[in-house]
């Protein structure tokens, strides 16, 4: 039968699903199929078959506009459910590329080819929002798609895993968490999860637990996307690793600084005891940065908290310039108090100058000097008789008393 005869037959009576087959290869055929798929005057069976042929011919880009043109949600749900058997059949072929060792060695790039399963995945993605009775079935396809070879599969088809995940249900989320265990881009994967689950404490906790496991395996060489993922997570489950890294001399200072900020975001004022331990037990820059964090968290009350955490043993300052560090800390305090709207720290300095702990006296003297708190001059002068030596000072004969005399002269 010639094409003209066939067309005449179709025009002369009601169109049937089998009449559409000739349009697979006819000029303008895809446009005609899309037209009939959208037409409310065509029988449902014809409209379904038109959609199916477009899918079979990998015209994925036509499907979503076609459904968007349908007049209402009920119509879209009816046709999304109706085409599911075809989508399932294509999905079960499982003919998508796999990530072989040879492909990995060549950089992990693959060609999709004529994969029916990849097409089925893309159609499942577009149909899931529209479907009714088959919504969960479409989600299952998407969840299964995400269950392995994730770094490969984000390359395949018209949709990435980040797009697919929100429509993949519980199974997809579980797959994404599994992917996080091995992916080279944990920050990217985590962001995809957080786009729709950042307010779910359980999911964020699961993410944090996986990141901690990976960080412990890489420690202390935690960098790149893994470091970023840890910093962006913000869940308390991170705390054991963050504290471990900060206390480990082998971990780089840059990492520690970022992790201190993360702890502040996670715990707020509740982080004070940890930072106090760092001030007490660590040395060098780390000690003084931790002291700053305490003051950031506690405001003027944190001045004495940080100062009281400083160790009494002179040997603890053997590798530090206490003269310079105390100056840096009090300059920081002066700036921070202005930022926090604090007019005076005189009451805190008075208590510090009356303390029995020499490190507290030193910090109070230095801050009185820098803040020019003349109201505490009497308490400063009361320390002039102290013979307590100051370790790590430019003048090896410096004592609390001598330093107090210098400060008093400036007030």
Buried (B, 14 or more C-beta within 10 A) or exposed (E): EEEEEBEEEBEEEEBEBEBBEBBEEBEEBBEBBBEBBBEEEBBEEBBBBBBBBBBEBBBBEBBBEBBEEBEEEEBBBBBBBBBBEBBBEBBEEEBBBEBEEEBEEEEEEBEBEEBBBBBBBBBBBBBBBBBEEBBEBBBBBBBBBBBEBBBBBBBBBBBBBBBBBBBBBEBBBBBBBBBBEEBEBBBBBBBBBBEEBBEBEEBBBBBBBBBBEBBEEEBBBBEEBBBBBBBBBBBBBBBEBBBBBBBEEEBBEEBBBBBBEBBBEBBEEEBBEBBBBBBBBBBBBBBBBBBBBBBBBBBBBBBBBBBBBBBEEBEBBEEBBBBEBBBBBBBBBBEBBEEEEBEEBBEBBBBBBBBEBBBBBBBBBBBBBBBEBEEBBEBBBBBBEBEBBBBBBEEEEBBBEBBBBEBBEEB
